[in-house]
Amino acid sequence: MGWTVRRGERVATQTADILAERLAGLRQLIPEAFAEGKVDFDKLRAALGDAVDERPERYSFMWAGKREAIKLLQAPSQATLVPVPGESIDFEQTGNVFVEGENLEVLKLLYKPYFGRVKMIYIDPPYNTGNDFVYPDDYADPVDRYLKLTGQKDGDGNLLTSNPETSGRYHSAWLSMMYPRLSLARQLLREDGVIFVSIDDHEVHNLRLLMNEVFGEENFVAQVVRQTVKGGTGPATRIRVSHDYVVVSARNLKACQMGGTLLEAEPLDQVDDKGPFRKGRELNKWGAGSRREDSPSMYYPIPGPNGEDVYPIRNDGTHGRWRWGKPRLLAAVANGGVLFELRGDGTYVVYEKVRSAGPRRKTHTTLALDVGTNAEGTEDLKALFDGVCPLDFPKPVSLIRRLLEIGHVGDGDVVLDFFAGSCTTAQAVLELNREDGGKRRFIMVQLPEPTPVASPARQASYHTIAEIGKERIRRVIARMKRDRADPSDRGAREDLGFRVYKLV
């Protein structure tokens, strides 16, 4: 696994100095930009030449507190992780990890052992609705602040602070919380890695700008819309809200491969002189962008079944356009790869002939209406906790399963969630491994935030969200062990365990 801490072993007490590593990299690339151990910006500008934009007015994304957030990112952590075998399952053998602690400090501790190794990150950070919270990072000594907030010093238990809309730095506080965490997350991703971030309308505009800043605008993948409720929420006098978003960015879009839904194989129910085939998709373009003037180069004749010229004609009789370019479509016609169907008006609809009998993948779209709503997420959790949902608004397992599919997460890949909540992501990884025999591994990170006083989880002795997350993983594992038809089936391969560490 790479980063493995066994009982009795010492854990590093200080993380890498990120600023020092960056300076060392710059020194290696442009040594002439340094003078007396410091960066000489005049020499750096000269070395970079026209790549430097020195115009007084230029595009930038700024907010109050951005410099302090950058300093926080650069500050080494003095924290350490302590293994807790008693709260774990199969501690010595498992590759799965749960870390209880403040996620910025944990990300710094993961920086060296997991640099460039994580295939997919999913996070569900605070939406900054005014009633939820931001993580109150203390720029002078974040670990000391963490110990105080968790009650390890003063016992007051005030882990988090609200961020009311009346605050003068309402959006800035949220951005300052997110920036160093996303920056570290990028360093952990593999070259073909991808990150998914759930968000709603409060901060989606700022999140897009922030992710462009951290990951690069050229690595933006998509902004997925997910239906959260049936019917919508909010005042009946307004447009009611029934969705939120998942913003997707890649570490390197050119290296990133997106997955699709695997569809069952369809029978080859027709035959021609080249063998069996089935009717595939229409090669006449329909819907938006299907007019000839929308793409003039895609309007051209192809030889029909009787040698006549066949043009793409729309249902209303007007000139349309083909779905494929001219060289590809003409080659398919010449090779007997298309099917002509005559319409009543004497025009043709042209179809692709599919000769493969195997399953195919369907590319996902940005409109995700077929994954679970928030109500389904609640039911997922109630099914594990004896009919009680110990945490509000958990994400549905079906959503994370879909993201694992889109992210093309394969056997042996590492999945990270550092706003783990009730650990829906861990359940999705375990269930997917059970289905296909894979050995994907998860790393969950969750702050020991107190559960609400009125929450049923209080009555069940789950005093923090971290306790709920760990218990969910335990219950999922127990259920999977019970459901295993043959105890020896996948026994040597399936990883039904997780190691618990705590930040101190």
NUVOMI-513327 format. One record per residue (C-alpha): x, y, z. Coordinates in nm, 4 decimals, padded with zeros to 6 digits. Example, Ala and Ser with C-alpha at 12.3 -4.5 7.8 and 13.67 -1.06 7.14 Angstrom:
2
REC, x, y, z
REC, 01.2300, -00.4500, 00.7800 $
REC, 01.3670, -00.1060, 00.7140 $
END
This chain:
504
REC, x, y, z
REC, 00.0000, 00.0000, 00.0000 $
REC, 00.2945, 00.2326, 00.0365 $
REC, 00.1800, 00.4251, 00.3430 $
REC, 00.1437, 00.1569, 00.6082 $
REC, 00.1756, 00.2049, 00.9826 $
REC, 00.1873, -00.1088, 01.1924 $
REC, 00.1696, -00.1438, 01.5670 $
REC, 00.4938, -00.0488, 01.7353 $
REC, 00.6269, 00.1486, 01.4407 $
REC, 00.7146, 00.5157, 01.4690 $
REC, 00.5214, 00.7677, 01.2641 $
REC, 00.6840, 01.0772, 01.1141 $
REC, 00.6168, 01.3762, 01.3390 $
REC, 00.6428, 01.6423, 01.0695 $
REC, 00.5239, 01.6573, 00.7114 $
REC, 00.7177, 01.7670, 00.4078 $
REC, 00.7874, 02.1392, 00.3674 $
REC, 00.5822, 02.2068, 00.0540 $
REC, 00.7325, 02.5534, -00.0007 $
REC, 01.0851, 02.4154, 00.0245 $
REC, 01.0002, 02.1426, -00.2272 $
REC, 00.8614, 02.3976, -00.4722 $
REC, 01.1662, 02.6195, -00.4370 $
REC, 01.3933, 02.3218, -00.4941 $
REC, 01.2014, 02.2362, -00.8089 $
REC, 01.2239, 02.5940, -00.9339 $
REC, 01.5962, 02.6045, -00.8566 $
REC, 01.6466, 02.2914, -01.0615 $
REC, 01.4541, 02.4329, -01.3578 $
REC, 01.5760, 02.7942, -01.3474 $
REC, 01.8880, 02.8194, -01.1264 $
REC, 01.9691, 03.1665, -01.2589 $
REC, 01.6548, 03.3027, -01.0884 $
REC, 01.8154, 03.2680, -00.7438 $
REC, 02.0467, 03.5113, -00.5701 $
REC, 02.1848, 03.4594, -00.2183 $
REC, 01.9352, 03.1794, -00.1550 $
REC, 01.6283, 03.3838, -00.2488 $
REC, 01.4208, 03.4155, -00.5653 $
REC, 01.5178, 03.7199, -00.7702 $
REC, 01.1940, 03.8077, -00.9511 $
REC, 01.3662, 04.0314, -01.2032 $
REC, 01.5864, 03.7412, -01.3099 $
REC, 01.2849, 03.5074, -01.3062 $
REC, 01.0928, 03.7438, -01.5353 $
REC, 01.3910, 03.7684, -01.7679 $
REC, 01.4216, 03.3885, -01.7805 $
REC, 01.0528, 03.3449, -01.8584 $
REC, 01.0467, 03.6179, -02.1209 $
REC, 00.7146, 03.6676, -02.2962 $
REC, 00.5416, 03.4115, -02.0725 $
REC, 00.5142, 03.6752, -01.7975 $
REC, 00.2046, 03.8998, -01.8115 $
REC, 00.3113, 04.2391, -01.6733 $
REC, 00.0053, 04.4349, -01.7853 $
REC, -00.1495, 04.6418, -01.5036 $
REC, -00.4969, 04.5012, -01.5735 $
REC, -00.5340, 04.1266, -01.6142 $
REC, -00.7736, 03.8534, -01.5131 $
REC, -00.7294, 03.7120, -01.1638 $
REC, -00.9366, 03.5437, -00.8946 $
REC, -00.8894, 03.7089, -00.5548 $
REC, -01.0661, 03.7106, -00.2207 $
REC, -00.9965, 03.8490, 00.1241 $
REC, -00.7625, 03.6096, 00.3031 $
REC, -00.6147, 03.4373, -00.0020 $
REC, -00.2540, 03.5109, 00.0999 $
REC, -00.3147, 03.3684, 00.4465 $
REC, -00.4690, 03.0582, 00.2895 $
REC, -00.1568, 03.0113, 00.0763 $
REC, 00.0621, 03.0462, 00.3855 $
REC, -00.1482, 02.7843, 00.5623 $
REC, -00.0978, 02.5476, 00.2695 $
REC, 00.2793, 02.5966, 00.2886 $
REC, 00.3090, 02.5526, 00.6663 $
REC, 00.4337, 02.2028, 00.7629 $
REC, 00.2144, 02.0079, 00.9998 $
REC, 00.3439, 01.9134, 01.3448 $
REC, 00.0705, 01.6518, 01.3879 $
REC, 00.1015, 01.2756, 01.3732 $
REC, -00.1308, 00.9814, 01.3182 $
REC, -00.1720, 00.7182, 01.5865 $
REC, -00.3024, 00.3725, 01.4859 $
REC, -00.6103, 00.2466, 01.6715 $
REC, -00.6287, -00.1305, 01.6105 $
REC, -00.9149, -00.1707, 01.8590 $
REC, -01.1504, 00.0331, 01.6387 $
REC, -01.0337, -00.1341, 01.3191 $
REC, -01.1158, -00.4561, 01.1343 $
REC, -00.8325, -00.6784, 01.0105 $
REC, -00.5832, -00.4023, 01.0914 $
REC, -00.2701, -00.5899, 00.9870 $
REC, -00.3939, -00.7016, 00.6447 $
REC, -00.6383, -00.4443, 00.5081 $
REC, -00.5517, -00.1703, 00.2593 $
REC, -00.8458, 00.0522, 00.3573 $
REC, -00.7953, 00.3486, 00.5905 $
REC, -01.0144, 00.5729, 00.8078 $
REC, -00.8484, 00.8779, 00.9650 $
REC, -01.0238, 01.0712, 01.2392 $
REC, -00.8983, 01.4271, 01.2427 $
REC, -00.8893, 01.7709, 01.0829 $
REC, -00.8602, 01.7075, 00.7123 $
REC, -00.6078, 01.9775, 00.6228 $
REC, -00.3559, 01.8335, 00.8672 $
REC, -00.4316, 01.4813, 00.7474 $
REC, -00.3831, 01.5810, 00.3824 $
REC, -00.0418, 01.7206, 00.4708 $
REC, 00.0479, 01.3908, 00.6342 $
REC, -00.0703, 01.2016, 00.3249 $
REC, 00.1268, 01.4314, 00.0947 $
REC, 00.4487, 01.2305, 00.0699 $
REC, 00.3231, 00.8699, 00.0914 $
REC, 00.0336, 00.9305, -00.1495 $
REC, 00.1785, 01.1942, -00.3810 $
REC, 00.0475, 01.1161, -00.7309 $
REC, -00.1136, 00.7865, -00.6283 $
REC, -00.4866, 00.8569, -00.5845 $
REC, -00.7104, 00.7747, -00.8831 $
REC, -01.0269, 00.9475, -00.7648 $
REC, -01.1253, 01.2003, -00.4988 $
REC, -01.4853, 01.2668, -00.4001 $
REC, -01.5734, 01.5292, -00.1404 $
REC, -01.8981, 01.6718, -00.0068 $
REC, -01.7731, 01.9879, 00.1679 $
REC, -01.9899, 02.2337, 00.3634 $
REC, -02.2222, 02.4128, 00.1215 $
REC, -02.1834, 02.7432, 00.3120 $
REC, -02.5560, 02.7969, 00.3497 $
REC, -02.5065, 03.0369, 00.6404 $
REC, -02.6277, 02.7821, 00.8939 $
REC, -02.3592, 02.5242, 00.8331 $
REC, -01.9928, 02.5730, 00.9069 $
REC, -01.6478, 02.6452, 00.7804 $
REC, -01.3350, 02.4951, 00.9304 $
REC, -01.1824, 02.7717, 01.1465 $
REC, -00.8204, 02.7305, 01.0466 $
REC, -00.5758, 02.9124, 01.2699 $
REC, -00.2888, 03.0347, 01.0557 $
REC, -00.0419, 03.0636, 01.3436 $
REC, -00.0695, 02.7097, 01.4776 $
REC, -00.3380, 02.4958, 01.3138 $
REC, -00.2600, 02.1898, 01.5243 $
REC, -00.2923, 02.3801, 01.8490 $
REC, -00.6191, 02.5235, 01.7215 $
REC, -00.7345, 02.1752, 01.6293 $
REC, -00.6596, 02.0389, 01.9746 $
REC, -00.8561, 02.3198, 02.1350 $
REC, -01.1492, 02.2792, 01.8998 $
REC, -01.1716, 01.9056, 01.9583 $
REC, -01.1804, 01.9576, 02.3335 $
REC, -00.8431, 01.7951, 02.3886 $
REC, -00.7212, 02.1098, 02.5645 $
REC, -01.0107, 02.3117, 02.6984 $
REC, -01.2907, 02.0571, 02.6851 $
REC, -01.5473, 02.2994, 02.5440 $
REC, -01.6188, 02.0879, 02.2344 $
REC, -01.6598, 02.3874, 01.9994 $
REC, -01.5297, 02.2166, 01.6893 $
REC, -01.6763, 02.4405, 01.4265 $
REC, -01.8071, 02.7926, 01.3744 $
REC, -02.1013, 02.9112, 01.1698 $
REC, -02.0516, 03.1406, 00.8738 $
REC, -02.3588, 03.3697, 00.8684 $
REC, -02.4444, 03.5603, 00.5528 $
REC, -02.4096, 03.8825, 00.7513 $
REC, -02.0368, 03.8149, 00.7790 $
REC, -01.8251, 04.0613, 00.5840 $
REC, -01.6182, 03.7698, 00.4566 $
REC, -01.8983, 03.5229, 00.3955 $
REC, -01.7645, 03.3853, 00.0665 $
REC, -01.4011, 03.4609, 00.1447 $
REC, -01.4012, 03.2472, 00.4590 $
REC, -01.5329, 02.9500, 00.2633 $
REC, -01.2786, 02.9990, -00.0164 $
REC, -00.9929, 03.0260, 00.2334 $
REC, -01.1068, 02.6988, 00.3873 $
REC, -01.1297, 02.5192, 00.0524 $
REC, -00.8168, 02.6514, -00.1228 $
REC, -00.5394, 02.4718, 00.0708 $
REC, -00.7389, 02.1480, 00.0822 $
REC, -00.7975, 02.1422, -00.2933 $
REC, -00.4339, 02.2357, -00.3565 $
REC, -00.3135, 01.9376, -00.1547 $
REC, -00.5772, 01.7159, -00.3154 $
REC, -00.4357, 01.7976, -00.6587 $
REC, -00.0908, 01.6833, -00.5484 $
REC, -00.2310, 01.3480, -00.4367 $
REC, -00.4058, 01.2736, -00.7667 $
REC, -00.2473, 01.0509, -01.0284 $
REC, -00.1763, 01.1980, -01.3697 $
REC, -00.4989, 01.0348, -01.4911 $
REC, -00.6850, 01.1119, -01.1677 $
REC, -01.0132, 01.2972, -01.1308 $
REC, -01.1873, 01.4892, -00.8510 $
REC, -01.5625, 01.5233, -00.7916 $
REC, -01.6963, 01.7957, -00.5599 $
REC, -02.0603, 01.8152, -00.4503 $
REC, -02.1965, 02.1690, -00.4081 $
REC, -02.5163, 02.3724, -00.4403 $
REC, -02.6057, 02.7205, -00.5638 $
REC, -02.4513, 02.9036, -00.2646 $
REC, -02.0917, 02.8497, -00.3779 $
REC, -02.0976, 02.6695, -00.7130 $
REC, -01.9830, 02.9843, -00.8960 $
REC, -01.6896, 03.0332, -00.6602 $
REC, -01.6049, 02.6629, -00.6618 $
REC, -01.5761, 02.6643, -01.0415 $
REC, -01.3349, 02.9592, -01.0273 $
REC, -01.1384, 02.8018, -00.7424 $
REC, -01.1038, 02.4672, -00.9167 $
REC, -00.9940, 02.6439, -01.2343 $
REC, -00.7280, 02.8192, -01.0269 $
REC, -00.6040, 02.5010, -00.8595 $
REC, -00.6449, 02.2413, -01.1374 $
REC, -00.6289, 02.4689, -01.4419 $
REC, -00.9204, 02.5785, -01.6568 $
REC, -00.8014, 02.3402, -01.9274 $
REC, -00.8619, 02.0450, -01.6919 $
REC, -01.2278, 02.1211, -01.6218 $
REC, -01.4366, 01.8168, -01.7175 $
REC, -01.8026, 01.8906, -01.6451 $
REC, -02.0593, 02.0287, -01.4045 $
REC, -02.3111, 01.7528, -01.3376 $
REC, -02.6660, 01.8368, -01.2254 $
REC, -02.8165, 01.5894, -00.9770 $
REC, -03.1783, 01.5714, -00.8704 $
REC, -03.1867, 01.5922, -00.4903 $
REC, -03.5617, 01.5875, -00.4150 $
REC, -03.8863, 01.5145, -00.5904 $
REC, -04.0904, 01.8308, -00.6275 $
REC, -03.8370, 02.0824, -00.4989 $
REC, -03.7786, 02.2731, -00.1745 $
REC, -03.8133, 02.6364, -00.0746 $
REC, -04.0973, 02.8914, -00.0733 $
REC, -04.3858, 02.8067, -00.3050 $
REC, -04.3804, 03.1663, -00.4311 $
REC, -04.0361, 03.1139, -00.5897 $
REC, -03.8766, 02.8686, -00.8286 $
REC, -03.8301, 02.5678, -00.6057 $
REC, -03.4900, 02.4005, -00.5910 $
REC, -03.4680, 02.0293, -00.6718 $
REC, -03.1019, 01.9852, -00.7645 $
REC, -02.7420, 02.0331, -00.6658 $
REC, -02.4182, 01.9878, -00.8575 $
REC, -02.1053, 01.7779, -00.8850 $
REC, -01.8135, 01.9759, -01.0295 $
REC, -01.5554, 01.7551, -01.2021 $
REC, -01.1912, 01.8373, -01.2772 $
REC, -00.9004, 01.6214, -01.3895 $
REC, -00.5370, 01.6260, -01.2822 $
REC, -00.4500, 01.6158, -01.6510 $
REC, -00.7483, 01.6013, -01.8861 $
REC, -00.5372, 01.4657, -02.1717 $
REC, -00.4370, 01.1655, -01.9606 $
REC, -00.7777, 01.1156, -01.7958 $
REC, -01.0112, 00.8461, -01.9254 $
REC, -01.3815, 00.8758, -01.8437 $
REC, -01.5904, 00.5616, -01.7978 $
REC, -01.9482, 00.4940, -01.9074 $
REC, -02.2373, 00.2703, -01.8157 $
REC, -02.1831, -00.0859, -01.9323 $
REC, -02.4918, -00.1886, -02.1294 $
REC, -02.5920, -00.5497, -02.1806 $
REC, -02.5151, -00.7064, -02.5152 $
REC, -02.7962, -00.6853, -02.7701 $
REC, -02.8700, -00.9703, -03.0154 $
REC, -02.7539, -00.9482, -03.3753 $
REC, -03.0974, -01.0070, -03.5251 $
REC, -03.0344, -00.9239, -03.8934 $
REC, -02.8080, -01.0728, -04.1613 $
REC, -02.6483, -00.9441, -04.4820 $
REC, -02.3786, -01.0787, -04.7101 $
REC, -02.1137, -00.9857, -04.4515 $
REC, -02.2835, -01.1705, -04.1661 $
REC, -02.5122, -01.0931, -03.8699 $
REC, -02.5670, -00.7385, -03.7419 $
REC, -02.8140, -00.5238, -03.5525 $
REC, -02.9471, -00.1798, -03.6310 $
REC, -02.7422, 00.0820, -03.4462 $
REC, -02.7957, 00.4527, -03.4017 $
REC, -02.9314, 00.6779, -03.6730 $
REC, -02.6691, 00.8575, -03.8777 $
REC, -02.9153, 01.1337, -03.9683 $
REC, -02.8634, 01.3994, -03.7018 $
REC, -03.1823, 01.4894, -03.5113 $
REC, -03.2685, 01.7541, -03.2557 $
REC, -03.0556, 02.0578, -03.1749 $
REC, -02.7916, 02.1396, -03.4334 $
REC, -02.9466, 01.9094, -03.6952 $
REC, -03.0110, 02.1681, -03.9666 $
REC, -02.7935, 02.1985, -04.2739 $
REC, -02.6932, 02.5537, -04.1795 $
REC, -02.5814, 02.4373, -03.8344 $
REC, -02.2935, 02.2431, -03.9934 $
REC, -02.2764, 02.2914, -04.3730 $
REC, -01.9801, 02.0546, -04.4129 $
REC, -02.1937, 01.7686, -04.2800 $
REC, -02.4470, 01.8043, -04.5625 $
REC, -02.3370, 01.5960, -04.8633 $
REC, -02.4731, 01.3058, -05.0720 $
REC, -02.3946, 00.9387, -05.0205 $
REC, -02.4733, 00.6583, -05.2708 $
REC, -02.8043, 00.4910, -05.1841 $
REC, -02.9076, 00.1259, -05.2289 $
REC, -03.0002, 00.1894, -05.5949 $
REC, -02.7081, 00.4195, -05.6713 $
REC, -02.9123, 00.7362, -05.6156 $
REC, -02.7797, 01.0315, -05.4139 $
REC, -02.9061, 01.0234, -05.0564 $
REC, -02.9009, 01.3407, -04.8528 $
REC, -02.9755, 01.3894, -04.4820 $
REC, -03.3400, 01.5008, -04.4799 $
REC, -03.5166, 01.5984, -04.1562 $
REC, -03.8624, 01.4758, -04.0601 $
REC, -04.0148, 01.8070, -04.1697 $
REC, -03.8651, 01.7641, -04.5171 $
REC, -03.5957, 02.0287, -04.4762 $
REC, -03.2262, 01.9733, -04.5378 $
REC, -03.0426, 01.8286, -04.2364 $
REC, -02.6916, 01.7047, -04.1664 $
REC, -02.5113, 01.3744, -04.1133 $
REC, -02.3765, 01.2655, -03.7774 $
REC, -02.0441, 01.1472, -03.9263 $
REC, -01.7928, 01.3299, -04.1432 $
REC, -01.7797, 01.2570, -04.5182 $
REC, -01.4714, 01.0250, -04.5328 $
REC, -01.5963, 00.8064, -04.2470 $
REC, -01.9545, 00.7768, -04.3748 $
REC, -01.8555, 00.7110, -04.7368 $
REC, -01.6168, 00.4373, -04.6184 $
REC, -01.8946, 00.2793, -04.4121 $
REC, -02.1299, 00.2822, -04.7130 $
REC, -01.8638, 00.1235, -04.9356 $
REC, -01.7991, -00.1504, -04.6781 $
REC, -02.1665, -00.2347, -04.6290 $
REC, -02.1667, -00.0814, -04.2833 $
REC, -02.4917, 00.1178, -04.3080 $
REC, -02.8594, 00.0278, -04.3348 $
REC, -03.1031, 00.2314, -04.5466 $
REC, -03.4708, 00.2468, -04.4449 $
REC, -03.7130, 00.4095, -04.6868 $
REC, -03.9663, 00.6519, -04.5445 $
REC, -04.3115, 00.7189, -04.6816 $
REC, -04.2025, 01.0422, -04.8475 $
REC, -03.9354, 00.8633, -05.0503 $
REC, -03.6403, 00.9791, -04.8375 $
REC, -03.4106, 00.7530, -04.6350 $
REC, -03.3157, 00.7193, -04.2714 $
REC, -02.9642, 00.5747, -04.2479 $
REC, -02.8481, 00.3568, -03.9580 $
REC, -02.5131, 00.2197, -03.8507 $
REC, -02.4794, -00.1586, -03.8721 $
REC, -02.3373, -00.2941, -03.5468 $
REC, -02.1656, -00.6300, -03.5815 $
REC, -02.0205, -00.6634, -03.2328 $
REC, -02.2169, -00.8994, -03.0087 $
REC, -02.0436, -00.7855, -02.6896 $
REC, -02.1595, -00.5311, -02.4299 $
REC, -02.1056, -00.1608, -02.4973 $
REC, -02.0530, 00.1490, -02.2890 $
REC, -02.2847, 00.4473, -02.2886 $
REC, -02.1211, 00.7842, -02.2216 $
REC, -02.2688, 00.9746, -01.9288 $
REC, -02.4210, 01.3203, -01.9600 $
REC, -02.4195, 01.6208, -01.7267 $
REC, -02.7847, 01.5581, -01.6360 $
REC, -02.7903, 01.2855, -01.3692 $
REC, -03.1597, 01.2225, -01.3023 $
REC, -03.1268, 00.8463, -01.2607 $
REC, -02.9083, 00.8442, -00.9483 $
REC, -03.0507, 00.8561, -00.5996 $
REC, -03.2110, 01.1564, -00.4372 $
REC, -03.1359, 01.2686, -00.0797 $
REC, -03.4264, 01.0521, 00.0346 $
REC, -03.2512, 00.7463, -00.1067 $
REC, -02.9346, 00.8428, 00.0815 $
REC, -03.1381, 00.8528, 00.4013 $
REC, -03.2830, 00.5088, 00.3290 $
REC, -02.9351, 00.3691, 00.2609 $
REC, -02.8255, 00.4760, 00.6074 $
REC, -03.1460, 00.3666, 00.7815 $
REC, -03.1063, 00.0198, 00.6323 $
REC, -02.7757, -00.0133, 00.8180 $
REC, -02.8730, 00.1583, 01.1462 $
REC, -03.1882, -00.0360, 01.2354 $
REC, -03.4329, 00.2082, 01.0795 $
REC, -03.2693, 00.5237, 01.2242 $
REC, -03.0794, 00.7766, 01.0118 $
REC, -02.8060, 00.9139, 01.2424 $
REC, -02.6986, 01.1935, 01.0053 $
REC, -02.8913, 01.4452, 00.7975 $
REC, -02.8605, 01.4563, 00.4171 $
REC, -02.6217, 01.1658, 00.3509 $
REC, -02.5378, 01.1184, -00.0155 $
REC, -02.6899, 00.8077, -00.1791 $
REC, -02.4626, 00.5132, -00.2533 $
REC, -02.5895, 00.5120, -00.6124 $
REC, -02.4397, 00.8588, -00.6696 $
REC, -02.0917, 00.7526, -00.5582 $
REC, -02.1215, 00.4305, -00.7581 $
REC, -02.1948, 00.6418, -01.0656 $
REC, -01.8947, 00.8662, -00.9985 $
REC, -01.6665, 00.5648, -00.9551 $
REC, -01.7903, 00.4522, -01.2948 $
REC, -01.7365, 00.7918, -01.4577 $
REC, -01.3932, 00.8216, -01.2969 $
REC, -01.2955, 00.4857, -01.4472 $
REC, -01.1766, 00.3573, -01.1096 $
REC, -01.0324, 00.0106, -01.1612 $
REC, -00.8839, -00.2797, -00.9725 $
REC, -00.6260, -00.1671, -00.7144 $
REC, -00.7028, 00.2048, -00.7489 $
REC, -00.7154, 00.4339, -00.4451 $
REC, -01.0243, 00.6480, -00.3691 $
REC, -01.0015, 00.9402, -00.1229 $
REC, -01.2834, 01.1264, 00.0552 $
REC, -01.1619, 01.3868, 00.3043 $
REC, -01.5076, 01.5192, 00.3954 $
REC, -01.6219, 01.1630, 00.4556 $
REC, -01.9325, 01.2258, 00.6703 $
REC, -02.1150, 00.8972, 00.7158 $
REC, -01.8715, 00.7269, 00.4707 $
REC, -02.1048, 00.6660, 00.1780 $
REC, -01.7925, 00.6541, -00.0389 $
REC, -01.6461, 00.3644, 00.1603 $
REC, -01.9681, 00.1660, 00.1215 $
REC, -01.9732, 00.2290, -00.2541 $
REC, -01.6130, 00.1076, -00.2910 $
REC, -01.6744, -00.2075, -00.0873 $
REC, -01.9925, -00.2931, -00.2789 $
REC, -01.8294, -00.2382, -00.6183 $
REC, -01.5394, -00.4623, -00.5172 $
REC, -01.7880, -00.7317, -00.4171 $
REC, -01.9585, -00.7108, -00.7573 $
REC, -01.6553, -00.7358, -00.9825 $
REC, -01.3904, -00.8877, -00.7535 $
REC, -01.1768, -00.5730, -00.7614 $
REC, -00.9371, -00.4530, -00.4923 $
REC, -01.0050, -00.0811, -00.4911 $
REC, -00.8967, 00.0843, -00.1652 $
REC, -01.0453, 00.3783, 00.0202 $
REC, -00.9090, 00.6486, 00.2479 $
REC, -01.1764, 00.8250, 00.4540 $
REC, -01.0989, 01.1392, 00.6552 $
REC, -01.3517, 01.2905, 00.8948 $
REC, -01.3315, 01.5529, 01.1666 $
REC, -01.4846, 01.4368, 01.4985 $
REC, -01.7644, 01.6928, 01.4657 $
REC, -02.0330, 01.6450, 01.7345 $
REC, -02.3637, 01.5068, 01.6162 $
REC, -02.6608, 01.7396, 01.6804 $
REC, -02.7966, 01.7194, 02.0350 $
REC, -03.1401, 01.6186, 01.9073 $
REC, -03.0008, 01.3544, 01.6745 $
REC, -03.1036, 00.9890, 01.7318 $
REC, -02.7337, 00.9088, 01.7020 $
REC, -02.6785, 01.0695, 02.0438 $
REC, -02.9066, 00.8078, 02.1946 $
REC, -02.7054, 00.5380, 02.0200 $
REC, -02.3759, 00.6720, 02.1613 $
REC, -02.2436, 00.8024, 01.8286 $
REC, -02.1330, 01.1348, 01.9661 $
REC, -01.9409, 01.2458, 01.6582 $
REC, -01.9849, 01.2146, 01.2835 $
REC, -01.6542, 01.0276, 01.2765 $
REC, -01.8085, 00.7604, 01.5024 $
REC, -02.1035, 00.7292, 01.2639 $
REC, -01.8682, 00.6881, 00.9691 $
REC, -01.6630, 00.4148, 01.1343 $
REC, -01.9748, 00.2328, 01.2487 $
REC, -02.1210, 00.2458, 00.8984 $
REC, -01.8112, 00.0804, 00.7549 $
REC, -01.8257, -00.1888, 01.0236 $
REC, -02.1925, -00.2605, 00.9515 $
REC, -02.1402, -00.2715, 00.5750 $
REC, -01.8551, -00.5189, 00.6231 $
REC, -02.0623, -00.7323, 00.8617 $
REC, -02.3516, -00.7412, 00.6158 $
REC, -02.1226, -00.8339, 00.3270 $
REC, -01.9710, -01.1174, 00.5281 $
REC, -02.3187, -01.2497, 00.6078 $
REC, -02.4272, -01.2215, 00.2451 $
REC, -02.1269, -01.4074, 00.1062 $
REC, -02.2769, -01.7221, -00.0447 $
REC, -01.9584, -01.9238, -00.0089 $
REC, -01.7159, -01.8203, 00.2683 $
REC, -01.4297, -01.9286, 00.0456 $
REC, -01.5619, -01.7281, -00.2506 $
REC, -01.3282, -01.4327, -00.3069 $
REC, -01.1945, -01.5120, 00.0399 $
REC, -00.8320, -01.4800, -00.0558 $
REC, -00.8958, -01.1658, -00.2587 $
REC, -01.1737, -00.9622, -00.0982 $
REC, -01.0608, -00.6936, 00.1488 $
REC, -01.3298, -00.6572, 00.4158 $
REC, -01.1402, -00.4493, 00.6679 $
REC, -01.0150, -00.1009, 00.7485 $
REC, -00.7467, 00.0561, 00.9654 $
REC, -00.8332, 00.3449, 01.1969 $
REC, -00.5888, 00.6269, 01.2770 $
REC, -00.6399, 00.9372, 01.4877 $
REC, -00.4730, 01.2734, 01.4466 $
REC, -00.2930, 01.3913, 01.7588 $
END
